[in-house]
Amino acid sequence: MRFNPFYYLENPEFMHYEHVWVNFIKNDILIENTIPDEIVESWIRCKAAKVDALQGQLPEQDIEPAEVLRRIRENTELLNISTPIMEMMIDIVDETDISVQVVDRYGMILNNINKGSMLLEMDLNCRIGCKLEESNIGTNGYDLAIRHRKPIGVVGAEHYCEILQKQAVYAAPILNKDGEIVAAVGMTVPLEKSNRYMLGMITATAKAIENEFLLQETHLQLIRQNEDQKNILDAVTDGIIYVDESNMITQVNQEMAKMTGLNREDMIGKNINLIQTNPKINGIISAALRGESIGKAKIVGKRKSYNCVVSYQFIVNQHTNESSRVLFFIRYEEIQELADKMNQENRAFFTFNDIIGKSAELLNAIEIAQKAAEHNVRIIIEGESGTGKEMFAQAIHNCGSRKKSPFVAVDCGAIPRELLESELFGYEEGAYTGARKGGHRGKFEIAHGGTLFLDEIINLPIDMQSKLLRVLQENKIFRIGGYLPIPVDVQIIAATNRDLNHEVENGNFREDLFYRLNTVYIKLPALRDRKSDIVTLVNHMIQRNKNQFQNKVKGIDDEAMSVLMSYDWPGNVRQLNNVVERMMLMAEKEILTVKLIPLEIRAAASEPIPSIPFSGGLEPLDTVTDNYIKMALSSCDGNIKKTADLLKISRATVYRALKR
């Protein structure tokens, strides 16, 4: 090469660039990790576009004066703001032979301020009206700054065309208030006079131009504002926003700023699209202009989302003839939340103090539940019917940070399959024939911020298990007939009377859903496994029910208590409570006696399970089982229910054994 300017550079790493460039141009070899990615990509594009890297001079551009004049007029405000800033910057630089240019977003030079004459003699492409596009002059700072939306320096042999390698160009984009590129500003200096601070200087220059733009536009908007109107708007509890005919925000009240999570000052003068809503706010305005009913919309704020009813009004200023569109966002979420809190159906009443018993098995379950309540984790509670699964769930809710929010219980086995999805996720108006006007919130929405208790979750159909898994993964739901995702924040507590591990193995429950739910697993002991608690439970039930039945029952005698202790209680605490209530209803004295205990419980508590004599031969298991059930039935005097309770099987099983 005839010229090797890199010996003049402060940064020795640039001395390698000429070697890399030569290898790429002549040998089509690119040494990796030696120059910035933006430069490499530009070289590749230039070579693909057949830009001549070794041409003696750049092709002269045809400049159309009318087109240049039109673009200058379009950018009059930009030039008025940028020119004094550029002049100040070029005066600060203690160098001669420096040129500062402003180009529009297409790369056409709109203004050129220079100090010295060397650059102009060297490069005619610095003239106003020239296009500094990559396809014209190869790799250059202006094209890359606009292309990559960031400040970039192109120094010496980083230029694709050899003729430009005696200079360094530092350029930075200029953005408008909407983040769109409107121009770029840059400086060109001889290579030997470039230094590492020039990129920072041109970046500061671009930022100064941007700030001046913003300052002027904000000032114009502030002039239009009326302080009295501002105070009135701030006194309104609904969100209010004014936009002009160009959809630029001219006024906004404090409540609207609060809902969006934005500073009011940052919103004024910006496009209405700054506010995130579902559906899009431009669509809301378009619908209003067409005279259509707007209805509901969701403001998606930085910190929180708000469901609102939106209304619209068109206002014309009689003095200035200027028109404004006023949008009112009326929140209904707080009203709904208040209604939910007043709804007794969605409240939790039990605490851990209401769980009666001192057995080791029960205390261990309580300890696990209390620790789980300290964190918003998902919980599975396993226990037989009547062991108090929902009581534990309510206690966990009331012990945690969500205690002031709804507790919503869903019996997955009690809701018909075809209604289960709409009950959980809700539906939109018109989703199906007979759908409620205005739609319907599902249990997930009602429980938002609180706890959703899914009782007997094993009864969920497999397809609903898949949908529940997706909700747990994404923390959002879609109503039936809806297309907008609804974020939900709920703590899930699931309950089952069966071992979910076995159900997973048998294919009745999704393994991935089980692991998603199984952060904490609590197994509640059956009452037969903690009979030491029966005395405490019975005495507690007597004291609790005494006022309800308005009798003088004070206690229970030892014989009656012994019978209750001997029974295995297949219905657990719920069955025990029912028996105690019945005894209190039938009692005529202050002490409950054994005669008040239902006959079937006395009989089951006093009679051993019959045994089958072994004859020495082997029989099929079904035959042995059927015979055993028939012997038990005989010992219970033909009482089907008593037999089922004694053997801890269903009555249907007894009937099947009799038929065989």
N, C-alpha and C positions, 0 to 999 in steps of 0.2 A: 504494500500500500504506500502511496506517496505521502500520506499524512498520518501520523500517529500522535494524536493529541492527548492520549491518556497519561503521558508522563507529567502533564500539568495538573492532574487531578489530585485532590487531597485524599480521596478514597482509592486505595490501590486495587480493590476488587474489580473496578471498572476496566483495568488493564487486560483482564481476561476476555472481555466482551468482544473485542475485535477478532480475536482468534476464533471464538465461537461463531461469530457472524460469517467469517470467511469459510469455515467448515460447512456451514449450512448453505450458503449461497453457491459455492463452487462444488462441494462434494455431497450436498444433500444429507449431511450428517449433523445431528443435533445432540450436543453434549448435555445430558440431563443435569438438573439441579444446579445450573450455573447462572441462569438469568430468571427474572420473575416470570410466573406463568402467563400474565397478561401479555408480555412481550412475545413469548413463544407462540401463543395462540395467534397473535397479530401477524408474525412472520409467516406462519403456515397459511393464514388467509391471503396474505399478499402474494405468496408464491402460487397459490391456487388461482388467484385472480390475474396471474401473469403480469404483475407489476414489475417493471424493469428496475432491478436494484442497482445496476451499474451505469445507468444513463448519465450522460454528462450534465444535463440540466433537466429540471422537471418540466413536464409539458405545460405550455402556457394555457391559461384558462380563459375561456370566453366569458366575459363579465357583461351581463345585460343591465344597463343602468336603471331601467324601469323596475326590474325585479329587485335590485339592490335597494332602490328608493322605497319600494313597498315594504320590504322587511325592516328597514330602518324606522319607518313610520309605525309599523306594528310594535316595535320595541322602543318607542320614544321614552316611556317611563323608565325602562331598564337603562337606557343610555344616560338619561338625566341623573339617575342615581349612581351609576357605576363610574362615570367619567371623573368626577372630583375625587373619588376614592382611588381610582387608578393613578391619577396625577400625584396624589399625596404619596402613594406607595412608591412610584418611580423616583420621586424626589428623595425618599428615605434611603433607597438602595445606593450605596457608595460605589457605583460602577458606571462606566460609560459603555456605549454600545449595548444598550438593553432596550427591549421592545415589549410592550404590554398590549395584549389584544383581548377583545371580547368577541365571542362568536355566538350565534344563535344556536338553538337546539339541533339544527341541521349541519352545523359546522361552518356556516358562512361568517367571515369576518365583518363585524359591524362597526368596530372602532379600533384604531391602532395608534398608540402613543409611544414614541420612541425617544431615546436619548443617544445621540451619536448617529453615524450614518453607515457604519460597516454592515449592519444587518440588512438594511434596505438594499445596499448594493449587492449583497450576497444572495438575497432571497426575495425575488419578486412576488412570491406567494404570500407575503405578509400584507399585500394590498387589500384595502376594503373591497369586499365583494368576492374575494377568493374563497374557495371551499376547501377546508382542511380535512377532507375526508380520506379515509384509509385507501379507498380505491383510486384516489387521485395522486396522493403523495406518500403512500405507504404508512408504516407505523409512525404515529406522532402522538404527542401528549393530549391534544384537544379531543381527538377522536376517541382515545381510550378513556379519558375522564368522563365523557358523555356516555360511552358504551357501558362502562362499569360503575357509573354513578359514584365515583370517589376520586379524590385527588391522586394524580399520577405524574411522575417525572419520567421523561424519556431522554437519556443522556448518551451523546456520542453514538457509538456503534450499536446502541439499542435501536436506533432508527433502521428501518429496512433499506431505505435508499441511501447509498453511499454519500450523495451530495449533501445530505442533511446531517452527516455525522460530525461536522465541525461545530455543532451547536447543541445546546441542552434546552429542553422545553419542559416547563412545569405548569400544569393546568389543574383546575378544580371546577366541578359543576356548580351551578347556581340553581337552587330549588325554590319553588314558590311555596305558599303556605299549605298546599295540598300534597307537598312532597314530589311534585312533578318538575322535571328538568326544563328550565326555560332558556338557559344559556350556559356558557362556560367562560371563565377568565383564566388567562395564562400569561407567562412571561417567557421570552426567548432571549438567551444570552450566548455569547461565544463559549465554547466548551471549556477553555482554560480558565474562564471566570465563574464557572458554576461552583456552587457549594451546597452543602447538605441543608442549609437553613432556608433555601429559596422555596422549597416545596411547602414548608410551614408558613412562609410569608404569603404565598399565593392562596393557600387554604384560608388564612385569616382574612385575606382580601375578599374572597368569595363569601365568607360568613358575614363580613361587614355589609356587603351588598344585600344579602338575604335579610339581615336584620333591619336594614333601612327600608326595604320593601315592606316587611311586616309592620314596622313602626308607622309608616305612612298609611297603610290600609287600615290598621287598627285605629289610628287617629281619626280617619274619616268616619269610621263606624261610631266611635265614641262621641263625635260631634252630634250625631243624630239621636243619641240617647237622651232621654228626659229623666232627671233624677227622681221626680215625683212618681213617674210611671214605674220606675225601678222599685221604689219603696212599696208601692201598691202590689206589684207582682210578687214581691218577696213575702207579703202577708198572706198570700194564697197558698193553701196546702197542696194544691194540685200542681203538677209539672206544666209549665207554660213556655212555649218557644215561638218567637217571631222569625219568619224568613221572608226575604224579598223575592221578587219575580225570578231572580237567578238562583234561587234556593240557597242563598247565603244567609247565615244566621245573623240577625240584627239585634235581637234581645232574647234573654233567657232568664228565668227566675232561679232563685237559690234552690228550690225544691227539685227543679229539673237537673241542675248541676249535681245535686246530691244523688239522684237516681242514676245518672250516667257515670258518676265517679270522676267527672272532669271538672277542672277549674272553670268558673264562668268566664273569666277573662280570656282563657284559651279557646273558648267556643265561639265567641263573637267574632264575626268576620270570616268564619270558616264555612265550608260547604256543609249542608245538612247531613251528608253521608257520614260525617264524623260521628254521628249518634247511631249506635248499633241497635237495631230493632228487628223483631220477627213478627210480621213480614217486614221487608226493607222499607225504610221511611220514605224513599222516593215513590215507592208503590202506593203508600198510604196517601201521599199528597196527590198523586195522579188519580186515585180513586175518588178523593174528595172533589177534585176539579171536575170529574165526570158526574158529580152529584150522587155518587154511590155511598151507601152506609159503610163507615169504616169499621166499627165494632171494636174487637179486642186487638191488642198488640202487646208484645213483650219487649220491654227495654232491657237490653243486655248490658248492664253496667260493669265497671271494672271490678267492683267488689260483690255485687249482688244483682240478680235479675228481678224485674218487677212486672207483674201482669197488670195491664191497664185497660181501661175503656177510653177510646180516643174520640175526641170531637174536634171540629174544624170550623174556623170562622174567617171570612175574608173582610179586610178592613182597608179603606181608602182614606188617606190623609187629605182633608179638604183644602189645606193650605198649600201643600207641596204637590198634591196630586199623586203622591207615591202610594203604592199598594203594598200591603203586607198580608201574609197568611199566618194565622195564629192557630197553633195546635195545642190542645189541652189533653194531658195524660192524667187520667183519674185512676188512682190505684184502688184495686179492689182486693188485693192480696191481704192487706192488714185486716179488712173487714172479715174476710174468710178465715184468717187465722184466729181472730177473736171468736168467731162462731165455733171454730173447732175446739177452742179452749173451753167454751161454755157447754159444749156437747159432752154430756156425761158418758156417752157410749165410748168415746175415744179418750178415756182417762184411765190411769192406773191408780188403784187404791191401796194395794198391799205393799208392805215393806218387809224387810227381813225380820222385824220384830213380830210380825204376824205368823211367822213360820214356827210352829210349836214342836219342841222335841229337843232332847239332849243326847241322843244316841250318837256314837262315833260316826256312823255312816251318814247321818243327816248333817252333823256339824261339818264333816268334810265337804259335802256338797255345798253347804252355805259358804264355807271359806273360799272355795273355787269361784262361786258366783259373785261374791263380794269383790274379789280381785278383778274379775272380768268386768264388773260394773265401773271400775275406775278408768276403763279405756273403751273406746267405741269399736269393739271387735265383734265379729259375728260368732254366734253361740248356738250350739245344738244341745237341747235338753232331752234326754231319754228317760222315760219312766212309764210304768203301767198306768192305765186309766185310773184316775182318782188319787194319784200321788202328789198332785199340786204343781204341775208343770207351768200352768199360766200364773199361779201365785209367785213362783220363782221368777218368771219373766217380768211380771209387774214390779217385783222387788228390785230386780236388776235395773229396770228403767228408773225407778224412783231413787235409786242410789247413785245414778250417774249424772252426767252433765246435761242430759236431755230431759230431765224430770219435769220441766215446765212446758214441754212440747207434747204433742199427741202420742198416745199409746194405742195402736190400732191392732186389733186381734182378728185374724182370719182363720176360720176352720176350713182347711182345704178339702176335707172330706164331706162337708155339708153343702157345698156349692155345686150345682149341676155343671158338668164338664163344659157345656156349650156357653155357660155364663161366666166361667172362671176368668177368662182373659179380660172381659170388660170390667169385672169386679176388681181385678188387680190393677189394670192399666188405664181404665176409663175409656170413653169414646167421645168422638166429636159429634156435633149436631148433624143429622142426616147420615150417620155411619150405616144405619140399617133401618128397616121399617120399624116404627115404634120408638126410635131413639128419642130421648128427652131433648126438648128444645134448649139450645145453649150447650148441649153436651153434658157429660157426667165425669166427675173426677173419680179416679180409681183409688184403691187403698194406698198405693205408693204415694200419690200426690197428697192425700189426706194426712199421711204419716210423715210428710216432709219435715225434716228437722227433729223428728222424734224416733219412735221405735215401731217396727212392723213385726208382729208376732205371728208366725206361720205355724199354726197348730196342725198336727197330723200331716206333716209335709210329705210323708210317704205316699199319701193319696193323690199327689199331683200327677197328672198324666205325663208321659215321657216328653211329649211335644211342649208342654208348659214348663217342664224342667229346663228345656233348652232355652226358652225365652227368659226364664228367671235367671239362668246363668249369664245371659247376655247383659241383662240389667245390672247384675252384680259386677260385671267386668267394666261396664261403661258408665255406670251411675246416671243413666238417663233412660227414659221410657218414651214410647210412642203410643198415643191413644189410638184405638181402633178408628180408622178413617182419617187419622191425622198424619201430617207429613213433617211436622216440626218436632225435634227432640225436646223433651222436657227434663231438665236436670232434676235429680232427686237426691236427697241426702237423708238416708234412713239407716238406723242400726237394725240389722236382721237378727231375730232370735227365732230359731226353728225348733219345733217340738215333735217327738215321735214316740209311739208306744212299742216300736220294734227296733231291733239292732240294725242301724243303717249299714254297718259293715257287711252283715249277712245279706241285706237287700241289694247292696252293690254287687256282691258275688253272684247273687241270683238273677241279676239283670233287671231288677225292679227300680233301681235308683242310679242316676248317672254318677259315675265316679268323679268326674271333674266338678260337678256341682257339690258333691259331698266334700271334696277338699276345699272348695271355695267357701263353704259354710263352716267347716270344722276348724275354726281358730281355737275355740274352747269347747270341750265336750263335757257336759255335766250329766252324770247318771244318778237319778233319784232312786233311793231304796224303796222297795215295796214295804208296806206296813208289817207284813209277816216277818221281814228281815230286821225290823227295829221294834219288836214288841215291847221293849222296855219303855217306849214312849207312849204306849196306850194309856197308862194311868194318867199321865200328864195331859194327854189329849182329851180324855173323857172329862176330867175335872174342868178343863178349860171350856169345853163345849157346854157343860152344865151351867157354868157361870155366865157364858155369853148368851145362852138361850133363855135364861131364867126370866128376864124382863119381857122377852118376846112372847112367851107362853103365859106370863102372869100367874105362875104357880109358886109354891113354896119349896120346891125341890132344892135340897142343899148338898146332896151327895149321893153316893152309891155304896151298897154294902160289899163286903169282901167276896161273897159267893158269886154275885153278879159280875164283879170285876174279874174274878177268876175265869168265868165262862168267856167273857170278852177277850181275855188274854189268851185263851186256848184256841180261839177261832183264827183261821188263816187270812181272812178278809181279802177275797179276790178283788173286791171293789175298792180296797185301800181306804184312805182317810175319808173319802166321800161316802163310802158305804157305812163306815163307823159313825159319821156325823148323822146320817139318816136314821140309824138305829137308835142313837142317843135321843134324837128329837122325838122319835116315836115313843120311846120309853117315858120321856117327860110328859108327852101329851096324855098318855094312859095312866100316869101316876096319880095316886090319890093321897100319898103320904110324902114326907120330906126326903125319904131315902129311896132310891131306886133299888128294886130287888130283882132276883133272877127270873121271877115269873113275868116280868115286863119285857124280857128279851124274846124276840120272835122265836117260835118253836124250831124253825129250820136251822137257826144258828145254834140253839142249845143242843140239838141233835147232832149237828156236824161237829160241834166242839167236844162232845162226849164220846162219840163213836169212832173207833179206829177204822182205817181203810181196810176193807176185806182183802184177804190174801187168797191166791189161787193154789190149790193143792197140786203138787208136782207128781205126775204119774210115771215119770222116767222116760217117756217118749217125747219127741219133738214135734210141734205143730207149727203151721204158718203163723207169722206174727199177727196178721189181720185177724185170724181166728182167736188167738190168745187175747188180743185187745178187745174184741167184741165180747168174749166171755167175761173178761174182767169188768167191762162196763155193765153187763147184765147182772153180775153178782153184786156190784155196787148199787145198782138200781133196786135189787131185791132187798138189800140191807136198809135202803132208804124208803121202804114201803111203797115203791113205785113212783116216788116223787121225782120227776124229771129235773126240775130246777135244783133240788137239793143234791141230786146225783152230779149234775154238771158243776155245781159249786164245790162239792167234795173232791172231785177229780180234777178241778180247774180246767175244764174243757167247755166248749159251747154246747148249748142244748141241741143244736143241729147235729153235732157229732154223736150225741146219745141216740137221737132218732135214727141216724144212719146205721148205727150198730144194731138196733132193734130190727131194722128191715132186712139185714143180711142174715 
